[in-house]
């Protein structure tokens, strides 16, 4: 995910410059960036979670030796 970051930043800069060049008000561009801030931060901070390696998702059953021993 992080290896594509320069490509994403470049695309965002081109998009902003293009929007401003065709006459979109800067305030509208700023509102658009604010609207995208939360989803983009989730994407980058959580790394996309593309492969879910190491996550069982709760679908595995535990055997008797793996259950909580204090519940007996």
N, CA, C and O atoms as a Maestro MAE file, in Angstrom:
{
 s_m_m2io_version
 :::
 2.0.0
}

f_m_ct {
 s_m_title
 :::
 protein
 m_atom[288] {
  # First column is atom index #
  i_m_mmod_type
  r_m_x_coord
  r_m_y_coord
  r_m_z_coord
  i_m_residue_number
  s_m_chain_name
  s_m_pdb_residue_name
  s_m_pdb_atom_name
  i_m_atomic_number
  :::
  1 25 0.828 -1.187 0.000 1 A "UNK " " N  " 7
  2 3 0.000 0.000 0.000 1 A "UNK " " CA " 6
  3 2 0.874 1.253 0.000 1 A "UNK " " C  " 6
  4 15 0.628 2.189 -0.761 1 A "UNK " " O  " 8
  5 25 1.885 1.265 0.847 2 A "UNK " " N  " 7
  6 3 2.713 2.461 0.981 2 A "UNK " " CA " 6
  7 2 3.580 2.686 -0.251 2 A "UNK " " C  " 6
  8 15 4.006 3.812 -0.508 2 A "UNK " " O  " 8
  9 25 3.841 1.653 -0.999 3 A "UNK " " N  " 7
  10 3 4.661 1.844 -2.194 3 A "UNK " " CA " 6
  11 2 3.907 2.608 -3.275 3 A "UNK " " C  " 6
  12 15 4.527 3.172 -4.176 3 A "UNK " " O  " 8
  13 25 2.588 2.634 -3.200 4 A "UNK " " N  " 7
  14 3 1.766 3.362 -4.169 4 A "UNK " " CA " 6
  15 2 1.467 4.792 -3.725 4 A "UNK " " C  " 6
  16 15 0.841 5.551 -4.465 4 A "UNK " " O  " 8
  17 25 1.907 5.163 -2.532 5 A "UNK " " N  " 7
  18 3 1.596 6.482 -1.994 5 A "UNK " " CA " 6
  19 2 2.034 7.623 -2.910 5 A "UNK " " C  " 6
  20 15 1.251 8.552 -3.108 5 A "UNK " " O  " 8
  21 25 3.251 7.604 -3.484 6 A "UNK " " N  " 7
  22 3 3.619 8.705 -4.395 6 A "UNK " " CA " 6
  23 2 2.691 8.825 -5.601 6 A "UNK " " C  " 6
  24 15 2.416 9.932 -6.066 6 A "UNK " " O  " 8
  25 25 2.213 7.704 -6.103 7 A "UNK " " N  " 7
  26 3 1.276 7.721 -7.231 7 A "UNK " " CA " 6
  27 2 -0.045 8.357 -6.821 7 A "UNK " " C  " 6
  28 15 -0.612 9.150 -7.573 7 A "UNK " " O  " 8
  29 25 -0.542 8.015 -5.631 8 A "UNK " " N  " 7
  30 3 -1.791 8.580 -5.148 8 A "UNK " " CA " 6
  31 2 -1.672 10.086 -4.915 8 A "UNK " " C  " 6
  32 15 -2.577 10.850 -5.251 8 A "UNK " " O  " 8
  33 25 -0.554 10.496 -4.341 9 A "UNK " " N  " 7
  34 3 -0.345 11.923 -4.086 9 A "UNK " " CA " 6
  35 2 -0.266 12.692 -5.404 9 A "UNK " " C  " 6
  36 15 -0.831 13.778 -5.537 9 A "UNK " " O  " 8
  37 25 0.436 12.120 -6.368 10 A "UNK " " N  " 7
  38 3 0.540 12.759 -7.679 10 A "UNK " " CA " 6
  39 2 -0.831 12.888 -8.333 10 A "UNK " " C  " 6
  40 15 -1.158 13.936 -8.890 10 A "UNK " " O  " 8
  41 25 -1.623 11.842 -8.268 11 A "UNK " " N  " 7
  42 3 -2.966 11.889 -8.847 11 A "UNK " " CA " 6
  43 2 -3.834 12.927 -8.153 11 A "UNK " " C  " 6
  44 15 -4.608 13.625 -8.808 11 A "UNK " " O  " 8
  45 25 -3.712 13.036 -6.833 12 A "UNK " " N  " 7
  46 3 -4.492 14.019 -6.086 12 A "UNK " " CA " 6
  47 2 -4.088 15.444 -6.455 12 A "UNK " " C  " 6
  48 15 -4.945 16.315 -6.608 12 A "UNK " " O  " 8
  49 25 -2.788 15.680 -6.597 13 A "UNK " " N  " 7
  50 3 -2.306 17.013 -6.974 13 A "UNK " " CA " 6
  51 2 -2.801 17.375 -8.373 13 A "UNK " " C  " 6
  52 15 -3.224 18.507 -8.605 13 A "UNK " " O  " 8
  53 25 -2.750 16.426 -9.302 14 A "UNK " " N  " 7
  54 3 -3.234 16.673 -10.664 14 A "UNK " " CA " 6
  55 2 -4.733 16.962 -10.651 14 A "UNK " " C  " 6
  56 15 -5.206 17.849 -11.362 14 A "UNK " " O  " 8
  57 25 -5.475 16.215 -9.843 15 A "UNK " " N  " 7
  58 3 -6.920 16.423 -9.745 15 A "UNK " " CA " 6
  59 2 -7.241 17.808 -9.187 15 A "UNK " " C  " 6
  60 15 -8.115 18.502 -9.706 15 A "UNK " " O  " 8
  61 25 -6.537 18.207 -8.137 16 A "UNK " " N  " 7
  62 3 -6.769 19.537 -7.549 16 A "UNK " " CA " 6
  63 2 -6.398 20.632 -8.535 16 A "UNK " " C  " 6
  64 15 -7.156 21.585 -8.717 16 A "UNK " " O  " 8
  65 25 -5.241 20.506 -9.171 17 A "UNK " " N  " 7
  66 3 -4.807 21.518 -10.135 17 A "UNK " " CA " 6
  67 2 -5.773 21.608 -11.314 17 A "UNK " " C  " 6
  68 15 -6.076 22.703 -11.787 17 A "UNK " " O  " 8
  69 25 -6.255 20.463 -11.787 18 A "UNK " " N  " 7
  70 3 -7.217 20.457 -12.888 18 A "UNK " " CA " 6
  71 2 -8.531 21.096 -12.503 18 A "UNK " " C  " 6
  72 15 -9.120 21.838 -13.288 18 A "UNK " " O  " 8
  73 25 -8.999 20.810 -11.285 19 A "UNK " " N  " 7
  74 3 -10.257 21.403 -10.823 19 A "UNK " " CA " 6
  75 2 -10.130 22.920 -10.716 19 A "UNK " " C  " 6
  76 15 -11.027 23.659 -11.121 19 A "UNK " " O  " 8
  77 25 -9.009 23.370 -10.169 20 A "UNK " " N  " 7
  78 3 -8.807 24.819 -10.051 20 A "UNK " " CA " 6
  79 2 -8.628 25.475 -11.422 20 A "UNK " " C  " 6
  80 15 -9.038 26.618 -11.621 20 A "UNK " " O  " 8
  81 25 -8.012 24.750 -12.373 21 A "UNK " " N  " 7
  82 3 -7.771 25.298 -13.705 21 A "UNK " " CA " 6
  83 2 -9.072 25.482 -14.497 21 A "UNK " " C  " 6
  84 15 -9.175 26.400 -15.312 21 A "UNK " " O  " 8
  85 25 -10.060 24.617 -14.262 22 A "UNK " " N  " 7
  86 3 -11.309 24.747 -15.012 22 A "UNK " " CA " 6
  87 2 -12.315 25.653 -14.314 22 A "UNK " " C  " 6
  88 15 -13.436 25.835 -14.789 22 A "UNK " " O  " 8
  89 25 -11.902 26.221 -13.178 23 A "UNK " " N  " 7
  90 3 -12.750 27.224 -12.545 23 A "UNK " " CA " 6
  91 2 -13.542 26.768 -11.333 23 A "UNK " " C  " 6
  92 15 -14.447 27.478 -10.894 23 A "UNK " " O  " 8
  93 25 -13.232 25.611 -10.784 24 A "UNK " " N  " 7
  94 3 -13.908 25.182 -9.562 24 A "UNK " " CA " 6
  95 2 -13.377 26.050 -8.417 24 A "UNK " " C  " 6
  96 15 -12.164 26.197 -8.268 24 A "UNK " " O  " 8
  97 25 -14.259 26.617 -7.621 25 A "UNK " " N  " 7
  98 3 -13.791 27.478 -6.522 25 A "UNK " " CA " 6
  99 2 -12.926 26.704 -5.520 25 A "UNK " " C  " 6
  100 15 -13.163 25.528 -5.245 25 A "UNK " " O  " 8
  101 25 -11.934 27.389 -4.992 26 A "UNK " " N  " 7
  102 3 -11.010 26.758 -4.039 26 A "UNK " " CA " 6
  103 2 -11.752 26.254 -2.802 26 A "UNK " " C  " 6
  104 15 -11.373 25.235 -2.224 26 A "UNK " " O  " 8
  105 25 -12.796 26.955 -2.398 27 A "UNK " " N  " 7
  106 3 -13.575 26.521 -1.237 27 A "UNK " " CA " 6
  107 2 -14.248 25.174 -1.505 27 A "UNK " " C  " 6
  108 15 -14.321 24.330 -0.612 27 A "UNK " " O  " 8
  109 25 -14.734 24.972 -2.716 28 A "UNK " " N  " 7
  110 3 -15.358 23.694 -3.063 28 A "UNK " " CA " 6
  111 2 -14.328 22.566 -3.075 28 A "UNK " " C  " 6
  112 15 -14.620 21.445 -2.657 28 A "UNK " " O  " 8
  113 25 -13.131 22.864 -3.553 29 A "UNK " " N  " 7
  114 3 -12.057 21.867 -3.547 29 A "UNK " " CA " 6
  115 2 -11.695 21.513 -2.107 29 A "UNK " " C  " 6
  116 15 -11.470 20.345 -1.788 29 A "UNK " " O  " 8
  117 25 -11.639 22.527 -1.236 30 A "UNK " " N  " 7
  118 3 -11.319 22.283 0.171 30 A "UNK " " CA " 6
  119 2 -12.396 21.430 0.831 30 A "UNK " " C  " 6
  120 15 -12.070 20.528 1.603 30 A "UNK " " O  " 8
  121 25 -13.666 21.692 0.550 31 A "UNK " " N  " 7
  122 3 -14.746 20.875 1.105 31 A "UNK " " CA " 6
  123 2 -14.656 19.434 0.602 31 A "UNK " " C  " 6
  124 15 -14.899 18.490 1.354 31 A "UNK " " O  " 8
  125 25 -14.308 19.278 -0.658 32 A "UNK " " N  " 7
  126 3 -14.127 17.930 -1.196 32 A "UNK " " CA " 6
  127 2 -12.997 17.183 -0.519 32 A "UNK " " C  " 6
  128 15 -13.108 15.988 -0.248 32 A "UNK " " O  " 8
  129 25 -11.904 17.889 -0.244 33 A "UNK " " N  " 7
  130 3 -10.785 17.254 0.459 33 A "UNK " " CA " 6
  131 2 -11.158 16.892 1.889 33 A "UNK " " C  " 6
  132 15 -10.741 15.851 2.396 33 A "UNK " " O  " 8
  133 25 -11.943 17.746 2.540 34 A "UNK " " N  " 7
  134 3 -12.400 17.417 3.888 34 A "UNK " " CA " 6
  135 2 -13.312 16.194 3.885 34 A "UNK " " C  " 6
  136 15 -13.254 15.366 4.795 34 A "UNK " " O  " 8
  137 25 -14.148 16.084 2.867 35 A "UNK " " N  " 7
  138 3 -15.043 14.929 2.772 35 A "UNK " " CA " 6
  139 2 -14.263 13.639 2.528 35 A "UNK " " C  " 6
  140 15 -14.687 12.566 2.959 35 A "UNK " " O  " 8
  141 25 -13.131 13.738 1.842 36 A "UNK " " N  " 7
  142 3 -12.312 12.558 1.567 36 A "UNK " " CA " 6
  143 2 -11.317 12.245 2.676 36 A "UNK " " C  " 6
  144 15 -10.723 11.167 2.677 36 A "UNK " " O  " 8
  145 25 -11.124 13.148 3.607 37 A "UNK " " N  " 7
  146 3 -10.089 12.976 4.626 37 A "UNK " " CA " 6
  147 2 -10.325 11.730 5.480 37 A "UNK " " C  " 6
  148 15 -9.389 10.963 5.707 37 A "UNK " " O  " 8
  149 25 -11.532 11.515 5.952 38 A "UNK " " N  " 7
  150 3 -11.800 10.378 6.830 38 A "UNK " " CA " 6
  151 2 -11.595 9.039 6.114 38 A "UNK " " C  " 6
  152 15 -10.873 8.188 6.633 38 A "UNK " " O  " 8
  153 25 -12.199 8.824 4.945 39 A "UNK " " N  " 7
  154 3 -11.980 7.532 4.280 39 A "UNK " " CA " 6
  155 2 -10.514 7.301 3.883 39 A "UNK " " C  " 6
  156 15 -10.018 6.176 3.950 39 A "UNK " " O  " 8
  157 25 -9.834 8.367 3.473 40 A "UNK " " N  " 7
  158 3 -8.432 8.212 3.089 40 A "UNK " " CA " 6
  159 2 -7.564 7.892 4.294 40 A "UNK " " C  " 6
  160 15 -6.646 7.079 4.193 40 A "UNK " " O  " 8
  161 25 -7.838 8.516 5.429 41 A "UNK " " N  " 7
  162 3 -7.070 8.196 6.627 41 A "UNK " " CA " 6
  163 2 -7.312 6.765 7.065 41 A "UNK " " C  " 6
  164 15 -6.380 6.081 7.488 41 A "UNK " " O  " 8
  165 25 -8.546 6.302 6.970 42 A "UNK " " N  " 7
  166 3 -8.836 4.913 7.317 42 A "UNK " " CA " 6
  167 2 -8.074 3.966 6.399 42 A "UNK " " C  " 6
  168 15 -7.523 2.961 6.848 42 A "UNK " " O  " 8
  169 25 -8.048 4.289 5.127 43 A "UNK " " N  " 7
  170 3 -7.367 3.452 4.157 43 A "UNK " " CA " 6
  171 2 -5.877 3.369 4.450 43 A "UNK " " C  " 6
  172 15 -5.303 2.280 4.444 43 A "UNK " " O  " 8
  173 25 -5.248 4.511 4.708 44 A "UNK " " N  " 7
  174 3 -3.808 4.531 4.919 44 A "UNK " " CA " 6
  175 2 -3.415 4.072 6.318 44 A "UNK " " C  " 6
  176 15 -2.392 3.406 6.476 44 A "UNK " " O  " 8
  177 25 -4.189 4.407 7.319 45 A "UNK " " N  " 7
  178 3 -3.821 4.030 8.678 45 A "UNK " " CA " 6
  179 2 -4.014 2.541 8.932 45 A "UNK " " C  " 6
  180 15 -3.252 1.940 9.689 45 A "UNK " " O  " 8
  181 25 -5.008 1.949 8.318 46 A "UNK " " N  " 7
  182 3 -5.260 0.527 8.502 46 A "UNK " " CA " 6
  183 2 -4.604 -0.316 7.427 46 A "UNK " " C  " 6
  184 15 -4.723 -1.541 7.452 46 A "UNK " " O  " 8
  185 25 -3.931 0.295 6.507 47 A "UNK " " N  " 7
  186 3 -3.197 -0.441 5.495 47 A "UNK " " CA " 6
  187 2 -4.072 -1.164 4.491 47 A "UNK " " C  " 6
  188 15 -3.577 -2.022 3.762 47 A "UNK " " O  " 8
  189 25 -5.337 -0.851 4.430 48 A "UNK " " N  " 7
  190 3 -6.216 -1.474 3.461 48 A "UNK " " CA " 6
  191 2 -6.757 -2.821 3.891 48 A "UNK " " C  " 6
  192 15 -7.837 -3.207 3.443 48 A "UNK " " O  " 8
  193 25 -6.051 -3.555 4.745 49 A "UNK " " N  " 7
  194 3 -6.454 -4.890 5.194 49 A "UNK " " CA " 6
  195 2 -6.828 -5.774 4.025 49 A "UNK " " C  " 6
  196 15 -7.845 -6.467 4.061 49 A "UNK " " O  " 8
  197 25 -6.012 -5.751 2.994 50 A "UNK " " N  " 7
  198 3 -6.330 -6.506 1.794 50 A "UNK " " CA " 6
  199 2 -6.288 -7.999 1.947 50 A "UNK " " C  " 6
  200 15 -7.142 -8.698 1.401 50 A "UNK " " O  " 8
  201 25 -5.289 -8.527 2.698 51 A "UNK " " N  " 7
  202 3 -5.155 -9.977 2.723 51 A "UNK " " CA " 6
  203 2 -5.680 -10.610 3.995 51 A "UNK " " C  " 6
  204 15 -5.873 -11.826 4.019 51 A "UNK " " O  " 8
  205 25 -5.917 -9.865 5.037 52 A "UNK " " N  " 7
  206 3 -6.410 -10.365 6.317 52 A "UNK " " CA " 6
  207 2 -5.549 -11.505 6.844 52 A "UNK " " C  " 6
  208 15 -6.069 -12.416 7.488 52 A "UNK " " O  " 8
  209 25 -4.261 -11.476 6.591 53 A "UNK " " N  " 7
  210 3 -3.408 -12.544 7.082 53 A "UNK " " CA " 6
  211 2 -3.296 -12.453 8.599 53 A "UNK " " C  " 6
  212 15 -3.096 -11.377 9.163 53 A "UNK " " O  " 8
  213 25 -3.427 -13.580 9.229 54 A "UNK " " N  " 7
  214 3 -3.322 -13.628 10.667 54 A "UNK " " CA " 6
  215 2 -4.619 -13.365 11.401 54 A "UNK " " C  " 6
  216 15 -4.645 -13.432 12.630 54 A "UNK " " O  " 8
  217 25 -5.683 -13.073 10.700 55 A "UNK " " N  " 7
  218 3 -6.973 -12.830 11.333 55 A "UNK " " CA " 6
  219 2 -7.862 -14.045 11.118 55 A "UNK " " C  " 6
  220 15 -8.052 -14.497 9.989 55 A "UNK " " O  " 8
  221 25 -8.406 -14.569 12.215 56 A "UNK " " N  " 7
  222 3 -9.261 -15.744 12.077 56 A "UNK " " CA " 6
  223 2 -10.689 -15.357 11.765 56 A "UNK " " C  " 6
  224 15 -11.432 -16.149 11.186 56 A "UNK " " O  " 8
  225 25 -11.084 -14.156 12.137 57 A "UNK " " N  " 7
  226 3 -12.437 -13.707 11.852 57 A "UNK " " CA " 6
  227 2 -13.495 -14.361 12.711 57 A "UNK " " C  " 6
  228 15 -14.690 -14.184 12.470 57 A "UNK " " O  " 8
  229 25 -13.066 -15.125 13.723 58 A "UNK " " N  " 7
  230 3 -14.019 -15.754 14.619 58 A "UNK " " CA " 6
  231 2 -14.676 -16.984 14.049 58 A "UNK " " C  " 6
  232 15 -15.595 -17.524 14.664 58 A "UNK " " O  " 8
  233 25 -14.243 -17.446 12.904 59 A "UNK " " N  " 7
  234 3 -14.900 -18.594 12.295 59 A "UNK " " CA " 6
  235 2 -14.277 -19.918 12.727 59 A "UNK " " C  " 6
  236 15 -14.836 -20.977 12.443 59 A "UNK " " O  " 8
  237 25 -13.143 -19.881 13.400 60 A "UNK " " N  " 7
  238 3 -12.508 -21.109 13.836 60 A "UNK " " CA " 6
  239 2 -13.112 -21.561 15.158 60 A "UNK " " C  " 6
  240 15 -13.426 -20.744 16.024 60 A "UNK " " O  " 8
  241 25 -13.267 -22.856 15.298 61 A "UNK " " N  " 7
  242 3 -13.743 -23.397 16.560 61 A "UNK " " CA " 6
  243 2 -12.543 -23.719 17.437 61 A "UNK " " C  " 6
  244 15 -11.508 -24.175 16.951 61 A "UNK " " O  " 8
  245 25 -12.690 -23.479 18.715 62 A "UNK " " N  " 7
  246 3 -11.613 -23.798 19.638 62 A "UNK " " CA " 6
  247 2 -11.847 -25.173 20.241 62 A "UNK " " C  " 6
  248 15 -12.974 -25.578 20.527 62 A "UNK " " O  " 8
  249 25 -10.760 -25.853 20.416 63 A "UNK " " N  " 7
  250 3 -10.828 -27.148 21.073 63 A "UNK " " CA " 6
  251 2 -10.856 -26.978 22.568 63 A "UNK " " C  " 6
  252 15 -10.704 -25.863 23.065 63 A "UNK " " O  " 8
  253 25 -11.052 -28.081 23.313 64 A "UNK " " N  " 7
  254 3 -11.143 -27.997 24.774 64 A "UNK " " CA " 6
  255 2 -9.890 -27.420 25.418 64 A "UNK " " C  " 6
  256 15 -9.984 -26.741 26.440 64 A "UNK " " O  " 8
  257 25 -8.738 -27.671 24.852 65 A "UNK " " N  " 7
  258 3 -7.491 -27.172 25.444 65 A "UNK " " CA " 6
  259 2 -7.292 -25.688 25.207 65 A "UNK " " C  " 6
  260 15 -6.466 -25.075 25.884 65 A "UNK " " O  " 8
  261 25 -8.017 -25.085 24.270 66 A "UNK " " N  " 7
  262 3 -7.828 -23.683 23.933 66 A "UNK " " CA " 6
  263 2 -8.875 -22.778 24.584 66 A "UNK " " C  " 6
  264 15 -8.805 -21.558 24.441 66 A "UNK " " O  " 8
  265 25 -9.826 -23.347 25.284 67 A "UNK " " N  " 7
  266 3 -10.850 -22.514 25.909 67 A "UNK " " CA " 6
  267 2 -10.312 -21.890 27.186 67 A "UNK " " C  " 6
  268 15 -9.247 -22.271 27.671 67 A "UNK " " O  " 8
  269 25 -11.030 -20.959 27.712 68 A "UNK " " N  " 7
  270 3 -10.629 -20.271 28.924 68 A "UNK " " CA " 6
  271 2 -10.716 -21.225 30.102 68 A "UNK " " C  " 6
  272 15 -11.788 -21.761 30.380 68 A "UNK " " O  " 8
  273 25 -9.611 -21.449 30.798 69 A "UNK " " N  " 7
  274 3 -9.559 -22.456 31.871 69 A "UNK " " CA " 6
  275 2 -10.274 -21.981 33.128 69 A "UNK " " C  " 6
  276 15 -10.604 -22.815 33.972 69 A "UNK " " O  " 8
  277 25 -10.529 -20.692 33.300 70 A "UNK " " N  " 7
  278 3 -11.179 -20.197 34.512 70 A "UNK " " CA " 6
  279 2 -12.688 -20.355 34.449 70 A "UNK " " C  " 6
  280 15 -13.359 -20.047 35.434 70 A "UNK " " O  " 8
  281 25 -13.254 -20.814 33.352 71 A "UNK " " N  " 7
  282 3 -14.697 -20.935 33.187 71 A "UNK " " CA " 6
  283 2 -15.206 -22.275 33.702 71 A "UNK " " C  " 6
  284 15 -16.418 -22.446 33.829 71 A "UNK " " O  " 8
  285 25 -14.374 -23.188 33.990 72 A "UNK " " N  " 7
  286 3 -14.774 -24.545 34.389 72 A "UNK " " CA " 6
  287 2 -15.633 -24.500 35.539 72 A "UNK " " C  " 6
  288 15 -16.072 -25.543 36.022 72 A "UNK " " O  " 8
  :::
 }
 m_bond[287] {
  # First column is bond index #
  i_m_from
  i_m_to
  i_m_order
  :::
  1 1 2 1
  2 2 3 1
  3 3 4 2
  4 3 5 1
  5 5 6 1
  6 6 7 1
  7 7 8 2
  8 7 9 1
  9 9 10 1
  10 10 11 1
  11 11 12 2
  12 11 13 1
  13 13 14 1
  14 14 15 1
  15 15 16 2
  16 15 17 1
  17 17 18 1
  18 18 19 1
  19 19 20 2
  20 19 21 1
  21 21 22 1
  22 22 23 1
  23 23 24 2
  24 23 25 1
  25 25 26 1
  26 26 27 1
  27 27 28 2
  28 27 29 1
  29 29 30 1
  30 30 31 1
  31 31 32 2
  32 31 33 1
  33 33 34 1
  34 34 35 1
  35 35 36 2
  36 35 37 1
  37 37 38 1
  38 38 39 1
  39 39 40 2
  40 39 41 1
  41 41 42 1
  42 42 43 1
  43 43 44 2
  44 43 45 1
  45 45 46 1
  46 46 47 1
  47 47 48 2
  48 47 49 1
  49 49 50 1
  50 50 51 1
  51 51 52 2
  52 51 53 1
  53 53 54 1
  54 54 55 1
  55 55 56 2
  56 55 57 1
  57 57 58 1
  58 58 59 1
  59 59 60 2
  60 59 61 1
  61 61 62 1
  62 62 63 1
  63 63 64 2
  64 63 65 1
  65 65 66 1
  66 66 67 1
  67 67 68 2
  68 67 69 1
  69 69 70 1
  70 70 71 1
  71 71 72 2
  72 71 73 1
  73 73 74 1
  74 74 75 1
  75 75 76 2
  76 75 77 1
  77 77 78 1
  78 78 79 1
  79 79 80 2
  80 79 81 1
  81 81 82 1
  82 82 83 1
  83 83 84 2
  84 83 85 1
  85 85 86 1
  86 86 87 1
  87 87 88 2
  88 87 89 1
  89 89 90 1
  90 90 91 1
  91 91 92 2
  92 91 93 1
  93 93 94 1
  94 94 95 1
  95 95 96 2
  96 95 97 1
  97 97 98 1
  98 98 99 1
  99 99 100 2
  100 99 101 1
  101 101 102 1
  102 102 103 1
  103 103 104 2
  104 103 105 1
  105 105 106 1
  106 106 107 1
  107 107 108 2
  108 107 109 1
  109 109 110 1
  110 110 111 1
  111 111 112 2
  112 111 113 1
  113 113 114 1
  114 114 115 1
  115 115 116 2
  116 115 117 1
  117 117 118 1
  118 118 119 1
  119 119 120 2
  120 119 121 1
  121 121 122 1
  122 122 123 1
  123 123 124 2
  124 123 125 1
  125 125 126 1
  126 126 127 1
  127 127 128 2
  128 127 129 1
  129 129 130 1
  130 130 131 1
  131 131 132 2
  132 131 133 1
  133 133 134 1
  134 134 135 1
  135 135 136 2
  136 135 137 1
  137 137 138 1
  138 138 139 1
  139 139 140 2
  140 139 141 1
  141 141 142 1
  142 142 143 1
  143 143 144 2
  144 143 145 1
  145 145 146 1
  146 146 147 1
  147 147 148 2
  148 147 149 1
  149 149 150 1
  150 150 151 1
  151 151 152 2
  152 151 153 1
  153 153 154 1
  154 154 155 1
  155 155 156 2
  156 155 157 1
  157 157 158 1
  158 158 159 1
  159 159 160 2
  160 159 161 1
  161 161 162 1
  162 162 163 1
  163 163 164 2
  164 163 165 1
  165 165 166 1
  166 166 167 1
  167 167 168 2
  168 167 169 1
  169 169 170 1
  170 170 171 1
  171 171 172 2
  172 171 173 1
  173 173 174 1
  174 174 175 1
  175 175 176 2
  176 175 177 1
  177 177 178 1
  178 178 179 1
  179 179 180 2
  180 179 181 1
  181 181 182 1
  182 182 183 1
  183 183 184 2
  184 183 185 1
  185 185 186 1
  186 186 187 1
  187 187 188 2
  188 187 189 1
  189 189 190 1
  190 190 191 1
  191 191 192 2
  192 191 193 1
  193 193 194 1
  194 194 195 1
  195 195 196 2
  196 195 197 1
  197 197 198 1
  198 198 199 1
  199 199 200 2
  200 199 201 1
  201 201 202 1
  202 202 203 1
  203 203 204 2
  204 203 205 1
  205 205 206 1
  206 206 207 1
  207 207 208 2
  208 207 209 1
  209 209 210 1
  210 210 211 1
  211 211 212 2
  212 211 213 1
  213 213 214 1
  214 214 215 1
  215 215 216 2
  216 215 217 1
  217 217 218 1
  218 218 219 1
  219 219 220 2
  220 219 221 1
  221 221 222 1
  222 222 223 1
  223 223 224 2
  224 223 225 1
  225 225 226 1
  226 226 227 1
  227 227 228 2
  228 227 229 1
  229 229 230 1
  230 230 231 1
  231 231 232 2
  232 231 233 1
  233 233 234 1
  234 234 235 1
  235 235 236 2
  236 235 237 1
  237 237 238 1
  238 238 239 1
  239 239 240 2
  240 239 241 1
  241 241 242 1
  242 242 243 1
  243 243 244 2
  244 243 245 1
  245 245 246 1
  246 246 247 1
  247 247 248 2
  248 247 249 1
  249 249 250 1
  250 250 251 1
  251 251 252 2
  252 251 253 1
  253 253 254 1
  254 254 255 1
  255 255 256 2
  256 255 257 1
  257 257 258 1
  258 258 259 1
  259 259 260 2
  260 259 261 1
  261 261 262 1
  262 262 263 1
  263 263 264 2
  264 263 265 1
  265 265 266 1
  266 266 267 1
  267 267 268 2
  268 267 269 1
  269 269 270 1
  270 270 271 1
  271 271 272 2
  272 271 273 1
  273 273 274 1
  274 274 275 1
  275 275 276 2
  276 275 277 1
  277 277 278 1
  278 278 279 1
  279 279 280 2
  280 279 281 1
  281 281 282 1
  282 282 283 1
  283 283 284 2
  284 283 285 1
  285 285 286 1
  286 286 287 1
  287 287 288 2
  :::
 }
}
